[in-house]
Amino acid sequence: KGLIAFGTQMPPMADMEKYLEQRQNYYNALHAWAGMPAFRRWGTLLNTTTNGWKGLGATKNHQWGESPYQVVAGLKYYQEDYIVRHRSCVGCITRCMKFGIVKTGKYKGTIYEGPDYEAGIMNGHMFLMQTGEEVAYLGEYIESTGQDCITAGAVYSFVIEAVEKGYITADDLGVKGLTWGAADPIHELVEHCIYDHERPIYDAMRKGCIPLCRWLEANKKVTFQEVFDITAQCKNNGFAAWWPGKNSSQALNYSLSTRGACHMIGMPWGASGGTTVIRDVGTFCTFGSQGGVSGYAYYECLNAAMGRNLTKEQWDQHGFRTILLEKAFNAIEGFRRRDDNAPARIHAVMPEKFDDGTPTVFAGACTTPEVLDELKLNWYKAAGVDPETSCPTKGVLQENNLDYVIPYLEKALALTNEKMK
């Protein structure tokens, strides 16, 4: 839910001349980036294939980091058959949005603004789709119905695996033939999840992976932990399209991010790591922040717009304060260290062979529990967060002029017989 406000005037700028100068510097840096031609041509959908080549492309409910179909259901299809138009947000030079149309086959006529990388993976490779036409068909339907492509991909791929393992039946869903790579049954599953209010399983599905796990525990002969461990989510927010088996820092992001399994935050290591936060709260687009555009560009644009003269270090401090406030809010609402523990799926090991017996490239790749635990402890220490509760300590809050938060945290922790450090 949200509010929409329509304005008729330009927001005031403290120093318009300086702002325009910094904006031009920003554009110059983008134009100087060697990767700009390819990025303008492909946008992020290029990564649906290239990340698979690196073992980073989430596949089959995050069991794998590469797909046997990543070329035919990715770059080859988009290059030869799909893209018909490029589009930019207002004022942006990257034009990374791609319009395409399915021109042949069963789903001919499907028009889709996308897929970008996340949708191409989460509504394609996560379901083990074999063709680009099917990825476009499913992605367009999921996004046109207002669903978040990331968590939708996490929920639906979890359901497919639960059917495969016998936890969920066709009668539970009213969908026959649901399996990996079956585009029409998957489309039917999505449709039921939106419109079917007769079968109780869909009430749980609409709320995410964790409520669905609770429903399965209550209605099937299965433990919560058994089904929880095959979900690809943290704090009920789905892992994104980046497989953590080849990227331990992404496993850390998924585990510690305050809003759930966010892949964008880069978990700031103390005050010096707040650049990603400032980028986001300053409304700088990630895709317009490529190549030589550094954090410095954000800060100087904000200084000009707001009439400030803060250094990079000072802006980073504000970014870190944002993270501390979010961690404090979560702690007050009852989140603890246990909620920073992602399911066992985050430690999935890339198999030696795909289902058809062909060898994989990244066999054995895995972020082990030991590696992830060490990364978490290092972050807690660097950030001044109590590793037992995942709550900011009094010391770090005082250092960042957030003393007023302390009484609220003490009261919340007292409810569970815990003490603030």
Solvent accessible surface area in square Angstrom, and as a share of the most:
residue,aa,sasa,rsa
1,K,263,1.12
2,G,68,0.65
3,L,181,0.90
4,I,148,0.75
5,A,99,0.77
6,F,185,0.77
7,G,72,0.69
8,T,136,0.79
9,Q,162,0.72
10,M,125,0.56
11,P,89,0.56
12,P,128,0.80
13,M,50,0.22
14,A,65,0.50
15,D,60,0.31
16,M,79,0.35
17,E,143,0.64
18,K,61,0.26
19,Y,47,0.18
20,L,79,0.39
21,E,102,0.46
22,Q,22,0.10
23,R,107,0.39
24,Q,95,0.42
25,N,71,0.36
26,Y,23,0.09
27,Y,47,0.18
28,N,76,0.39
29,A,27,0.21
30,L,3,0.01
31,H,115,0.51
32,A,85,0.66
33,W,63,0.22
34,A,99,0.77
35,G,23,0.22
36,M,9,0.04
37,P,96,0.60
38,A,48,0.37
39,F,25,0.10
40,R,81,0.29
41,R,87,0.32
42,W,29,0.10
43,G,3,0.03
44,T,13,0.08
45,L,2,0.01
46,L,43,0.21
47,N,43,0.22
48,T,1,0.01
49,T,0,0.00
50,T,25,0.15
51,N,4,0.02
52,G,2,0.02
53,W,131,0.46
54,K,112,0.48
55,G,0,0.00
56,L,27,0.14
57,G,2,0.02
58,A,0,0.00
59,T,0,0.00
60,K,13,0.06
61,N,0,0.00
62,H,1,0.00
63,Q,36,0.16
64,W,13,0.04
65,G,0,0.00
66,E,6,0.03
67,S,5,0.03
68,P,49,0.31
69,Y,51,0.20
70,Q,17,0.08
71,V,60,0.35
72,V,77,0.44
73,A,1,0.00
74,G,0,0.00
75,L,33,0.17
76,K,94,0.40
77,Y,14,0.05
78,Y,2,0.01
79,Q,102,0.45
80,E,107,0.48
81,D,65,0.34
82,Y,1,0.00
83,I,28,0.14
84,V,85,0.49
85,R,143,0.52
86,H,55,0.25
87,R,88,0.32
88,S,37,0.24
89,C,81,0.49
90,V,159,0.92
91,G,54,0.52
92,C,41,0.24
93,I,33,0.17
94,T,1,0.00
95,R,77,0.28
96,C,27,0.16
97,M,45,0.20
98,K,5,0.02
99,F,47,0.20
100,G,0,0.00
101,I,52,0.26
102,V,0,0.00
103,K,92,0.39
104,T,85,0.49
105,G,57,0.55
106,K,154,0.65
107,Y,26,0.10
108,K,143,0.61
109,G,43,0.41
110,T,23,0.13
111,I,109,0.55
112,Y,9,0.03
113,E,69,0.31
114,G,7,0.07
115,P,1,0.01
116,D,66,0.34
117,Y,7,0.03
118,E,25,0.11
119,A,0,0.00
120,G,0,0.00
121,I,0,0.00
122,M,0,0.00
123,N,0,0.00
124,G,0,0.00
125,H,4,0.02
126,M,0,0.00
127,F,0,0.00
128,L,16,0.08
129,M,1,0.00
130,Q,83,0.37
131,T,52,0.30
132,G,0,0.00
133,E,40,0.18
134,E,32,0.14
135,V,0,0.00
136,A,0,0.00
137,Y,44,0.17
138,L,0,0.00
139,G,0,0.00
140,E,52,0.23
141,Y,37,0.14
142,I,0,0.00
143,E,63,0.28
144,S,73,0.47
145,T,47,0.28
146,G,70,0.68
147,Q,45,0.20
148,D,80,0.42
149,C,19,0.11
150,I,26,0.13
151,T,31,0.18
152,A,9,0.07
153,G,0,0.00
154,A,0,0.00
155,V,7,0.04
156,Y,3,0.01
157,S,0,0.00
158,F,0,0.00
159,V,0,0.00
160,I,1,0.01
161,E,0,0.00
162,A,0,0.00
163,V,35,0.20
164,E,100,0.45
165,K,94,0.40
166,G,55,0.53
167,Y,38,0.15
168,I,2,0.01
169,T,63,0.37
170,A,43,0.33
171,D,129,0.67
172,D,30,0.15
173,L,1,0.00
174,G,25,0.24
175,V,2,0.01
176,K,173,0.73
177,G,56,0.53
178,L,12,0.06
179,T,72,0.42
180,W,32,0.11
181,G,15,0.14
182,A,21,0.16
183,A,6,0.04
184,D,55,0.28
185,P,26,0.16
186,I,0,0.00
187,H,33,0.15
188,E,63,0.28
189,L,0,0.00
190,V,0,0.00
191,E,74,0.33
192,H,41,0.18
193,C,9,0.06
194,I,45,0.23
195,Y,144,0.55
196,D,15,0.08
197,H,124,0.55
198,E,156,0.70
199,R,82,0.30
200,P,80,0.50
201,I,1,0.01
202,Y,0,0.00
203,D,64,0.33
204,A,9,0.07
205,M,4,0.02
206,R,86,0.31
207,K,134,0.57
208,G,5,0.05
209,C,2,0.01
210,I,28,0.14
211,P,26,0.17
212,L,0,0.00
213,C,0,0.00
214,R,140,0.51
215,W,43,0.15
216,L,0,0.00
217,E,85,0.38
218,A,86,0.67
219,N,83,0.42
220,K,55,0.23
221,K,215,0.91
222,V,14,0.08
223,T,82,0.48
224,F,52,0.22
225,Q,100,0.44
226,E,80,0.36
227,V,0,0.00
228,F,30,0.13
229,D,38,0.20
230,I,17,0.08
231,T,0,0.00
232,A,0,0.00
233,Q,1,0.00
234,C,4,0.02
235,K,38,0.16
236,N,47,0.24
237,N,28,0.14
238,G,1,0.01
239,F,0,0.00
240,A,0,0.00
241,A,0,0.00
242,W,60,0.21
243,W,1,0.00
244,P,1,0.01
245,G,7,0.07
246,K,88,0.37
247,N,40,0.20
248,S,40,0.26
249,S,64,0.42
250,Q,14,0.06
251,A,0,0.00
252,L,5,0.03
253,N,12,0.06
254,Y,0,0.00
255,S,0,0.00
256,L,0,0.00
257,S,3,0.02
258,T,22,0.13
259,R,152,0.56
260,G,0,0.00
261,A,2,0.02
262,C,14,0.08
263,H,27,0.12
264,M,63,0.28
265,I,24,0.12
266,G,43,0.42
267,M,2,0.01
268,P,2,0.01
269,W,109,0.38
270,G,10,0.10
271,A,31,0.24
272,S,90,0.58
273,G,25,0.24
274,G,0,0.00
275,T,36,0.21
276,T,33,0.19
277,V,5,0.03
278,I,6,0.03
279,R,23,0.09
280,D,66,0.34
281,V,92,0.53
282,G,17,0.17
283,T,123,0.72
284,F,36,0.15
285,C,72,0.43
286,T,36,0.21
287,F,74,0.31
288,G,7,0.06
289,S,19,0.12
290,Q,38,0.17
291,G,48,0.46
292,G,57,0.55
293,V,11,0.07
294,S,61,0.40
295,G,10,0.10
296,Y,128,0.49
297,A,15,0.12
298,Y,12,0.04
299,Y,2,0.01
300,E,28,0.12
301,C,9,0.05
302,L,24,0.12
303,N,4,0.02
304,A,1,0.01
305,A,26,0.20
306,M,102,0.46
307,G,52,0.50
308,R,122,0.44
309,N,133,0.68
310,L,35,0.17
311,T,71,0.42
312,K,85,0.36
313,E,122,0.55
314,Q,86,0.38
315,W,18,0.06
316,D,3,0.02
317,Q,61,0.27
318,H,71,0.32
319,G,0,0.00
320,F,8,0.03
321,R,57,0.21
322,T,37,0.21
323,I,3,0.02
324,L,0,0.00
325,L,66,0.33
326,E,67,0.30
327,K,7,0.03
328,A,1,0.01
329,F,128,0.53
330,N,21,0.11
331,A,2,0.01
332,I,65,0.33
333,E,108,0.49
334,G,32,0.30
335,F,74,0.31
336,R,14,0.05
337,R,53,0.19
338,R,156,0.57
339,D,40,0.21
340,D,2,0.01
341,N,71,0.36
342,A,18,0.14
343,P,2,0.01
344,A,54,0.42
345,R,26,0.09
346,I,1,0.01
347,H,40,0.18
348,A,19,0.15
349,V,90,0.52
350,M,2,0.01
351,P,45,0.28
352,E,128,0.58
353,K,120,0.51
354,F,20,0.08
355,D,102,0.53
356,D,99,0.51
357,G,39,0.38
358,T,63,0.37
359,P,104,0.65
360,T,16,0.09
361,V,116,0.67
362,F,40,0.17
363,A,50,0.38
364,G,49,0.47
365,A,18,0.14
366,C,38,0.23
367,T,5,0.03
368,T,50,0.29
369,P,63,0.40
370,E,125,0.56
371,V,66,0.38
372,L,4,0.02
373,D,65,0.34
374,E,109,0.49
375,L,39,0.19
376,K,5,0.02
377,L,88,0.44
378,N,67,0.34
379,W,0,0.00
380,Y,1,0.00
381,K,175,0.74
382,A,53,0.41
383,A,1,0.01
384,G,22,0.21
385,V,4,0.02
386,D,5,0.02
387,P,50,0.31
388,E,121,0.54
389,T,9,0.06
390,S,8,0.05
391,C,2,0.01
392,P,1,0.00
393,T,29,0.17
394,K,70,0.29
395,G,35,0.34
396,V,12,0.07
397,L,0,0.00
398,Q,92,0.41
399,E,132,0.59
400,N,5,0.03
401,N,115,0.59
402,L,1,0.00
403,D,72,0.37
404,Y,137,0.52
405,V,9,0.05
406,I,18,0.09
407,P,80,0.50
408,Y,136,0.52
409,L,0,0.00
410,E,70,0.31
411,K,151,0.64
412,A,11,0.08
413,L,1,0.01
414,A,63,0.49
415,L,147,0.73
416,T,77,0.45
417,N,146,0.75
418,E,50,0.23
419,K,179,0.76
420,M,23,0.10
421,K,117,0.50
